[in-house]
Amino acid sequence: MTERPSSRVGTPPADGTSGEPLRPAGGPDVTPQPIERQPQVAIITGLSGGGKTATSKLFEDLGYVVVDNLPAELLPDLAGLVADDPERFQRVALVIDVRSGNAPVAVGAVVGALQGRGIDPQVFFVEARDEVLIRRYSETRHRHPLQGERGIGASIEEERRILKEVRDEADIVIDTSDLSARQLKERIFAALKHGERTNQIALQLISFGYKHGIPLEADLVFDVRFMENPFYRPNLRPLSGLTEPVRDFVLAQPAAERFLELADQFFDFAIPAYVGEGKTRLTVAIGCTGGFHRSITIVETLAQRLREKNYGPVSVWHRDLGHA
């Protein structure tokens, strides 16, 4: 991984292939937004087959909104949208490459638009050795975006030429030739300005009803049908696990209390182990009969506990809440 100086002042080459410099020289001083509200923006670029997809998935796991292959003409508008709504777009990653047309101009336009609004993005350039890129294309049988009638080797050479200025001006250059997924994650996290932790994992908790089927995306499934069912209490039957009466009924059970204690112990052990193996996302499904009472309460309670432990971002989906 190579870190570049933060200044990006360049001059368009005489042949006109790269257009504007990546960052405008001079210009008026820009007052940054307050640091607690300033959006965090990453620009992911680089060679086709170099690892942009894997990199964008890592940013997604960090809670970034990832925008891939947006037409170059819309990039300045997107920069304005990010600046105008920092609560909604607190973390954004833009993927820009040769598919956008003139990639150097596209990168320069969005960087300039963001800088003009007080947002300083980081540009990540991912690449690999030619033989590695050729092998990856051979294994996936994907077509290089510049291939046309030329061979894959010539296409890679042309792409390197087109993106030379982008590479030279990038904040971070990462050669993925010999990197595992875990190593790539560590390189990216270490380079982020805002100090992302390398030991975090994105957690998704899903409540569901067994009569509607087990979620196919689940990595782990827990069955809480051993807890007393509020369905058989007439006053609780129409109420979901999100309501206080049902929550109190479920959590007052010794079985629920013991389950949550064991779940805490399990996740305290398992999550660091998953992270150690390079896993960046874990989906946990918790099911009861209909997915309306017990599983919802347990998911909400477990999500709160996991957030307090700061393992990483925690999202919740009550899949069968609307089936009642």
Backbone hydrogen bonds in HBPLUS format (Angstrom, degrees):
<---DONOR---> <-ACCEPTOR-->    atom                        ^
c    i                          cat <-CA-CA->   ^        H-A-AA   ^      H-
h    n   atom  resd res      DA  || num        DHA   H-A  angle D-A-AA Bond
n    s   type  num  typ     dist DA aas  dist angle  dist       angle   num
A0002-THR N   A0173-VAL O   2.62 MM 171  4.86 157.7  1.66 145.8 154.2     1
A0173-VAL N   A0002-THR O   2.71 MM 171  4.86 158.5  1.75 147.1 154.5     2
A0004-ARG N   A0171-ASP O   2.60 MM 167  4.60 162.8  1.62 139.3 141.6     3
A0016-GLY N   A0013-PRO O   3.07 MM   3  5.64 161.6  2.10 115.3 121.2     4
A0037-ARG N   A0034-PRO O   2.87 MM   3  5.51 150.9  1.96 119.9 128.9     5
A0038-GLN N   A0034-PRO O   2.96 MM   4  5.95 122.5  2.30 149.1 163.7     6
A0040-GLN N   A0090-GLN O   2.69 MM  50  5.97 171.4  1.70 154.6 154.1     7
A0092-VAL N   A0040-GLN O   2.90 MM  52  6.32 162.5  1.93 160.3 164.9     8
A0122-GLN N   A0041-VAL O   3.06 MM  81  6.58 153.5  2.13 150.9 156.4     9
A0042-ALA N   A0092-VAL O   2.89 MM  50  6.39 156.2  1.95 152.3 160.3    10
A0094-LEU N   A0042-ALA O   2.81 MM  52  6.30 156.5  1.86 158.8 163.7    11
A0043-ILE N   A0122-GLN O   2.72 MM  79  6.04 161.9  1.75 163.8 165.6    12
A0124-PHE N   A0043-ILE O   2.72 MM  81  5.99 169.5  1.73 169.8 172.9    13
A0044-ILE N   A0094-LEU O   2.66 MM  50  5.91 163.7  1.69 157.9 163.9    14
A0096-ILE N   A0044-ILE O   2.94 MM  52  6.27 156.4  1.99 156.2 163.6    15
A0045-THR N   A0124-PHE O   2.83 MM  79  6.07 165.0  1.85 173.7 178.3    16
A0126-VAL N   A0045-THR O   2.94 MM  81  6.44 156.7  1.99 145.9 148.2    17
A0047-LEU N   A0126-VAL O   3.00 MM  79  6.46 140.3  2.16 160.9 172.1    18
A0050-GLY N   A0047-LEU O   2.89 MM   3  5.03 151.8  1.97 131.7 129.7    19
A0055-THR N   A0051-GLY O   2.97 MM   4  6.10 156.4  2.03 147.3 154.7    20
A0056-SER N   A0052-LYS O   2.85 MM   4  6.02 159.9  1.89 150.0 154.9    21
A0057-LYS N   A0053-THR O   3.06 MM   4  6.29 150.7  2.15 147.0 154.6    22
A0058-LEU N   A0054-ALA O   3.16 MM   4  6.44 147.7  2.27 142.2 150.2    23
A0059-PHE N   A0055-THR O   3.12 MM   4  6.50 153.1  2.20 148.4 155.5    24
A0060-GLU N   A0056-SER O   2.92 MM   4  6.20 151.0  2.01 144.0 152.5    25
A0061-ASP N   A0057-LYS O   3.00 MM   4  6.26 151.3  2.08 144.3 151.1    26
A0062-LEU N   A0059-PHE O   3.01 MM   3  5.02 137.7  2.19  96.9 109.5    27
A0064-TYR N   A0059-PHE O   3.06 MM   5  5.46 161.0  2.10 149.8 145.2    28
A0063-GLY N   A0060-GLU O   2.96 MM   3  5.20 160.0  2.00 110.1 115.2    29
A0065-VAL N   A0091-ARG O   2.88 MM  26  6.16 168.0  1.89 138.3 139.2    30
A0093-ALA N   A0065-VAL O   2.87 MM  28  6.06 164.1  1.90 144.6 146.2    31
A0067-VAL N   A0093-ALA O   2.86 MM  26  6.28 161.5  1.90 164.8 171.0    32
A0095-VAL N   A0067-VAL O   2.87 MM  28  6.16 166.4  1.88 159.4 159.4    33
A0069-ASN N   A0095-VAL O   3.32 MM  26  6.08 153.2  2.40 140.1 146.8    34
A0074-LEU N   A0071-PRO O   2.92 MM   3  5.64 153.7  1.99 122.5 129.8    35
A0075-LEU N   A0072-ALA O   3.24 MM   3  5.38 154.9  2.30 105.3 112.5    36
A0078-LEU N   A0074-LEU O   3.00 MM   4  6.30 150.4  2.09 150.8 159.9    37
A0079-ALA N   A0075-LEU O   2.97 MM   4  6.30 152.5  2.04 152.7 160.3    38
A0080-GLY N   A0076-PRO O   3.09 MM   4  6.43 150.5  2.18 143.4 150.7    39
A0081-LEU N   A0077-ASP O   2.98 MM   4  6.31 150.2  2.08 144.6 153.1    40
A0082-VAL N   A0078-LEU O   2.93 MM   4  6.22 158.2  1.98 154.5 159.4    41
A0083-ALA N   A0079-ALA O   3.05 MM   4  6.26 161.9  2.08 147.3 152.1    42
A0084-ASP N   A0080-GLY O   2.92 MM   4  6.02 151.0  2.01 146.5 154.3    43
A0085-ASP N   A0081-LEU O   3.10 MM   4  6.12 135.1  2.31 143.0 152.4    44
A0089-PHE N   A0085-ASP O   2.98 MM   4  6.15 162.0  2.02 155.6 161.6    45
A0100-SER N   A0097-ASP O   2.93 MM   3  5.76 162.4  1.96 125.2 130.3    46
A0101-GLY N   A0098-VAL O   3.18 MM   3  5.50 163.7  2.21 112.5 115.0    47
A0106-ALA N   A0102-ASN O   2.95 MM   4  6.20 159.8  1.99 155.3 162.0    48
A0107-VAL N   A0103-ALA O   2.84 MM   4  6.03 167.7  1.86 164.2 165.6    49
A0108-GLY N   A0104-PRO O   2.93 MM   4  6.01 163.2  1.96 143.8 149.4    50
A0109-ALA N   A0105-VAL O   2.81 MM   4  5.94 152.2  1.88 147.6 155.2    51
A0110-VAL N   A0106-ALA O   3.13 MM   4  6.36 165.6  2.15 150.9 153.4    52
A0111-VAL N   A0107-VAL O   2.92 MM   4  6.04 162.9  1.95 155.1 160.6    53
A0112-GLY N   A0108-GLY O   2.94 MM   4  5.93 161.4  1.98 142.7 148.5    54
A0113-ALA N   A0109-ALA O   2.94 MM   4  6.09 155.2  2.00 142.7 149.9    55
A0114-LEU N   A0110-VAL O   2.93 MM   4  6.07 155.2  2.00 144.5 150.8    56
A0115-GLN N   A0111-VAL O   2.85 MM   4  6.03 167.7  1.86 154.3 158.2    57
A0116-GLY N   A0112-GLY O   2.91 MM   4  6.00 154.6  1.98 144.3 151.4    58
A0117-ARG N   A0114-LEU O   2.95 MM   3  5.22 150.7  2.04 105.7 115.2    59
A0119-ILE N   A0114-LEU O   2.95 MM   5  5.08 162.7  1.98 142.3 137.8    60
A0118-GLY N   A0115-GLN O   2.96 MM   3  5.05 163.1  1.99 114.6 114.7    61
A0171-ASP N   A0123-VAL O   3.05 MM  48  5.19 128.8  2.32 124.6 139.2    62
A0172-ILE N   A0123-VAL O   3.06 MM  49  6.39 163.5  2.09 165.0 166.2    63
A0125-PHE N   A0172-ILE O   2.75 MM  47  6.09 167.2  1.76 165.1 169.7    64
A0174-ILE N   A0125-PHE O   2.84 MM  49  6.23 161.5  1.87 160.2 165.8    65
A0127-GLU N   A0174-ILE O   2.97 MM  47  6.30 155.0  2.03 160.9 162.7    66
A0176-THR N   A0127-GLU O   2.82 MM  49  6.11 164.8  1.85 169.8 164.5    67
A0132-VAL N   A0129-ARG O   3.03 MM   3  5.29 123.6  2.36 103.7 118.3    68
A0133-LEU N   A0129-ARG O   2.97 MM   4  6.31 161.2  2.00 159.6 165.4    69
A0134-ILE N   A0130-ASP O   2.89 MM   4  6.14 163.9  1.91 157.8 162.1    70
A0135-ARG N   A0131-GLU O   3.03 MM   4  6.13 153.4  2.10 135.8 143.1    71
A0136-ARG N   A0132-VAL O   2.90 MM   4  6.16 157.6  1.95 150.8 156.9    72
A0137-TYR N   A0133-LEU O   2.97 MM   4  6.24 159.2  2.02 151.5 156.5    73
A0138-SER N   A0134-ILE O   2.96 MM   4  6.14 148.9  2.06 142.9 152.0    74
A0139-GLU N   A0135-ARG O   2.90 MM   4  6.14 151.2  1.98 148.6 156.0    75
A0140-THR N   A0136-ARG O   3.01 MM   4  6.17 159.1  2.06 149.4 154.5    76
A0141-ARG N   A0137-TYR O   2.79 MM   4  5.45 137.6  1.96 137.3 148.0    77
A0147-GLN N   A0144-HIS O   2.99 MM   3  5.10 166.7  2.01 115.4 119.2    78
A0150-ARG N   A0147-GLN O   2.92 MM   3  5.47 132.8  2.15 155.9 151.7    79
A0155-SER N   A0151-GLY O   3.06 MM   4  6.27 149.1  2.16 144.6 153.9    80
A0156-ILE N   A0152-ILE O   3.00 MM   4  6.23 155.0  2.06 150.3 155.6    81
A0157-GLU N   A0153-GLY O   3.09 MM   4  6.35 159.0  2.14 145.8 151.6    82
A0158-GLU N   A0154-ALA O   2.98 MM   4  6.19 156.9  2.04 145.5 151.2    83
A0159-GLU N   A0155-SER O   2.96 MM   4  6.17 155.4  2.02 145.3 152.4    84
A0160-ARG N   A0156-ILE O   2.95 MM   4  6.21 157.0  2.00 151.3 157.1    85
A0161-ARG N   A0157-GLU O   3.16 MM   4  6.44 151.2  2.25 142.4 149.8    86
A0162-ILE N   A0158-GLU O   2.97 MM   4  6.28 161.9  2.00 153.0 157.4    87
A0163-LEU N   A0159-GLU O   2.97 MM   4  6.10 159.6  2.02 152.6 157.6    88
A0164-LYS N   A0161-ARG O   3.38 MM   3  5.27 166.9  2.40 102.5 106.0    89
A0167-ARG N   A0163-LEU O   2.89 MM   4  6.13 163.1  1.91 160.4 165.0    90
A0168-ASP N   A0164-LYS O   2.89 MM   4  6.13 162.7  1.92 152.3 157.1    91
A0169-GLU N   A0165-GLU O   3.04 MM   4  6.18 145.9  2.16 146.4 154.2    92
A0170-ALA N   A0166-VAL O   3.03 MM   4  6.00 113.6  2.49 140.5 155.6    93
A0170-ALA N   A0167-ARG O   3.26 MM   3  5.21 155.8  2.32 101.2 108.4    94
A0179-LEU N   A0176-THR O   3.24 MM   3  5.03 167.9  2.26 105.1 108.8    95
A0184-LEU N   A0180-SER O   2.93 MM   4  6.20 159.2  1.98 154.9 160.4    96
A0185-LYS N   A0181-ALA O   3.05 MM   4  6.22 158.8  2.10 144.2 149.9    97
A0186-GLU N   A0182-ARG O   3.04 MM   4  6.33 157.8  2.09 147.5 152.9    98
A0187-ARG N   A0183-GLN O   2.95 MM   4  6.20 155.7  2.01 149.0 155.4    99
A0188-ILE N   A0184-LEU O   3.01 MM   4  6.23 165.7  2.03 155.0 158.3   100
A0189-PHE N   A0185-LYS O   2.95 MM   4  6.09 174.1  1.95 157.3 159.3   101
A0190-ALA N   A0186-GLU O   2.97 MM   4  5.93 157.0  2.02 141.9 148.6   102
A0191-ALA N   A0187-ARG O   3.17 MM   4  6.27 137.7  2.36 137.1 147.3   103
A0191-ALA N   A0188-ILE O   3.06 MM   3  5.19 129.2  2.32  98.3 112.0   104
A0192-LEU N   A0188-ILE O   3.14 MM   4  6.36 129.8  2.40 147.8 160.7   105
A0195-GLY N   A0192-LEU O   3.27 MM   3  5.64 160.9  2.31 115.4 115.1   106
A0201-ILE N   A0311-TYR O   2.91 MM 110  6.14 148.3  2.02 136.8 147.1   107
A0202-ALA N   A0280-THR O   2.92 MM  78  6.05 174.3  1.92 138.9 137.5   108
A0282-LEU N   A0202-ALA O   2.84 MM  80  6.26 156.2  1.90 165.9 169.8   109
A0203-LEU N   A0313-PRO O   2.85 MM 110  6.13 168.3  1.86 170.3 172.4   110
A0315-SER N   A0203-LEU O   2.86 MM 112  6.32 159.6  1.90 157.2 163.5   111
A0204-GLN N   A0282-LEU O   2.95 MM  78  6.32 160.8  1.98 156.4 159.1   112
A0284-VAL N   A0204-GLN O   2.81 MM  80  6.17 163.7  1.83 168.3 173.7   113
A0205-LEU N   A0315-SER O   2.87 MM 110  6.25 166.1  1.89 157.8 160.2   114
A0317-TRP N   A0205-LEU O   2.91 MM 112  6.33 151.8  1.99 162.0 168.6   115
A0206-ILE N   A0284-VAL O   2.84 MM  78  6.19 158.7  1.88 155.4 159.8   116
A0286-ILE N   A0206-ILE O   2.79 MM  80  6.18 161.3  1.82 168.7 174.2   117
A0207-SER N   A0317-TRP O   3.03 MM 110  6.51 153.6  2.10 146.4 154.4   118
A0319-ARG N   A0207-SER O   3.08 MM 112  5.99 131.2  2.33 152.6 153.3   119
A0208-PHE N   A0286-ILE O   3.11 MM  78  6.33 143.3  2.25 145.6 146.8   120
A0288-CYS N   A0208-PHE O   3.11 MM  80  6.63 152.2  2.19 157.0 161.5   121
A0212-HIS N   A0209-GLY O   2.91 MM   3  5.41 156.9  1.96 113.7 121.5   122
A0210-TYR N   A0288-CYS O   2.83 MM  78  6.13 161.0  1.86 163.3 168.1   123
A0213-GLY N   A0210-TYR O   3.07 MM   3  4.98 159.3  2.12 101.7 108.3   124
A0211-LYS N   A0289-THR O   3.22 MM  78  6.09 173.6  2.23 161.2 161.3   125
A0218-ALA N   A0215-PRO O   3.31 MM   3  5.70 168.9  2.32 113.3 116.5   126
A0219-ASP N   A0283-THR O   2.80 MM  64  5.23 157.0  1.85 136.7 144.7   127
A0220-LEU N   A0283-THR O   3.19 MM  63  6.60 154.2  2.26 154.8 160.0   128
A0285-ALA N   A0220-LEU O   2.80 MM  65  6.12 173.0  1.81 160.7 161.7   129
A0222-PHE N   A0285-ALA O   2.81 MM  63  6.26 155.9  1.87 156.0 164.3   130
A0287-GLY N   A0222-PHE O   2.86 MM  65  6.29 162.8  1.89 168.0 173.0   131
A0224-VAL N   A0287-GLY O   2.89 MM  63  5.99 172.2  1.90 167.7 170.4   132
A0227-MET N   A0224-VAL O   3.24 MM   3  5.93 170.4  2.25 117.4 120.3   133
A0232-TYR N   A0229-ASN O   3.28 MM   3  6.19 161.8  2.32 123.5 125.2   134
A0233-ARG N   A0230-PRO O   2.92 MM   3  5.30 164.1  1.95 118.7 121.0   135
A0236-LEU N   A0233-ARG O   2.79 MM   3  5.31 145.5  1.90 119.7 130.6   136
A0237-ARG N   A0233-ARG O   2.92 MM   4  5.92 140.0  2.08 158.8 168.6   137
A0239-LEU N   A0236-LEU O   2.95 MM   3  5.31 150.4  2.03 115.9 125.5   138
A0243-THR N   A0240-SER O   3.13 MM   3  5.79 169.8  2.14 119.2 122.5   139
A0241-GLY N   A0292-PHE O   2.85 MM  51  6.12 139.5  2.01 153.9 151.5   140
A0247-ARG N   A0243-THR O   2.99 MM   4  6.13 163.1  2.02 153.1 158.6   141
A0248-ASP N   A0244-GLU O   2.86 MM   4  5.94 166.0  1.88 156.3 159.5   142
A0249-PHE N   A0245-PRO O   3.03 MM   4  6.17 155.2  2.10 140.9 148.0   143
A0250-VAL N   A0246-VAL O   2.92 MM   4  6.14 166.1  1.94 158.5 161.0   144
A0251-LEU N   A0247-ARG O   2.95 MM   4  6.01 172.5  1.96 156.7 158.8   145
A0252-ALA N   A0248-ASP O   3.06 MM   4  5.88 132.5  2.30 137.8 147.4   146
A0253-GLN N   A0250-VAL O   3.17 MM   3  5.73 162.7  2.20 114.3 119.7   147
A0256-ALA N   A0253-GLN O   3.05 MM   3  5.31 122.7  2.39 103.8 117.4   148
A0257-GLU N   A0253-GLN O   3.09 MM   4  6.46 163.1  2.12 156.6 161.3   149
A0258-ARG N   A0254-PRO O   2.90 MM   4  6.08 162.5  1.93 150.0 154.6   150
A0259-PHE N   A0255-ALA O   2.92 MM   4  6.05 155.9  1.98 142.0 149.2   151
A0260-LEU N   A0256-ALA O   3.02 MM   4  6.22 163.9  2.04 152.7 155.8   152
A0261-GLU N   A0257-GLU O   3.11 MM   4  6.36 151.0  2.19 143.6 151.6   153
A0262-LEU N   A0258-ARG O   2.99 MM   4  6.27 163.9  2.02 154.5 157.9   154
A0263-ALA N   A0259-PHE O   2.77 MM   4  6.00 152.7  1.85 149.7 158.7   155
A0264-ASP N   A0260-LEU O   2.91 MM   4  6.07 156.6  1.96 144.2 149.7   156
A0265-GLN N   A0261-GLU O   3.12 MM   4  6.44 160.0  2.16 145.9 150.9   157
A0266-PHE N   A0262-LEU O   2.84 MM   4  6.09 158.6  1.89 149.4 155.7   158
A0267-PHE N   A0263-ALA O   2.92 MM   4  6.12 173.8  1.93 159.4 159.7   159
A0268-ASP N   A0264-ASP O   2.93 MM   4  6.02 154.1  2.00 148.0 155.8   160
A0269-PHE N   A0265-GLN O   3.16 MM   4  6.36 141.3  2.32 139.7 148.8   161
A0269-PHE N   A0266-PHE O   3.10 MM   3  5.25 127.9  2.38  97.4 110.8   162
A0270-ALA N   A0266-PHE O   2.68 MM   4  5.88 170.1  1.69 158.6 162.1   163
A0271-ILE N   A0267-PHE O   3.02 MM   4  5.38 159.1  2.06 131.0 137.7   164
A0273-ALA N   A0270-ALA O   3.03 MM   3  5.06 115.2  2.47  96.6 113.3   165
A0274-TYR N   A0270-ALA O   2.78 MM   4  6.08 154.8  1.85 158.9 166.7   166
A0275-VAL N   A0271-ILE O   2.90 MM   4  6.15 167.9  1.92 160.4 163.3   167
A0276-GLY N   A0272-PRO O   2.86 MM   4  5.98 151.5  1.95 139.1 147.5   168
A0277-GLU N   A0273-ALA O   3.14 MM   4  6.42 131.0  2.39 137.2 148.7   169
A0277-GLU N   A0274-TYR O   3.05 MM   3  5.20 135.6  2.26  98.7 111.1   170
A0279-LYS N   A0274-TYR O   3.04 MM   5  5.40 158.6  2.09 150.3 143.4   171
A0278-GLY N   A0275-VAL O   2.88 MM   3  5.05 159.9  1.92 110.2 115.0   172
A0297-THR N   A0293-HIS O   3.19 MM   4  6.47 166.8  2.20 157.2 160.7   173
A0298-ILE N   A0294-ARG O   2.99 MM   4  6.20 168.6  2.00 159.5 162.6   174
A0299-VAL N   A0295-SER O   2.91 MM   4  5.99 159.9  1.95 145.5 151.4   175
A0300-GLU N   A0296-ILE O   2.97 MM   4  6.16 167.8  1.99 154.2 157.2   176
A0301-THR N   A0297-THR O   3.01 MM   4  6.18 160.1  2.05 148.8 154.5   177
A0302-LEU N   A0298-ILE O   2.82 MM   4  5.93 164.8  1.85 152.8 157.5   178
A0303-ALA N   A0299-VAL O   2.83 MM   4  5.91 157.5  1.88 150.6 156.9   179
A0304-GLN N   A0300-GLU O   3.16 MM   4  6.34 156.8  2.22 142.0 147.3   180
A0305-ARG N   A0301-THR O   3.18 MM   4  6.48 157.0  2.24 146.4 152.3   181
A0306-LEU N   A0302-LEU O   2.92 MM   4  6.17 158.7  1.97 153.0 158.8   182
A0307-ARG N   A0303-ALA O   2.93 MM   4  6.12 156.2  1.99 150.3 156.6   183
A0308-GLU N   A0304-GLN O   3.14 MM   4  6.34 154.2  2.21 143.7 150.1   184
A0309-LYS N   A0305-ARG O   3.24 MM   4  6.53 135.0  2.45 137.6 148.8   185
A0309-LYS N   A0306-LEU O   3.16 MM   3  5.13 131.2  2.41  93.8 106.8   186
A0310-ASN N   A0307-ARG O   3.05 MM   3  5.09 150.0  2.14 101.1 110.5   187
A0321-LEU N   A0318-HIS O   3.37 MM   3  5.58 171.9  2.38 113.1 114.5   188
A0323-HIS N   A0320-ASP O   3.07 MM   3  5.25 162.1  2.11 109.4 115.1   189
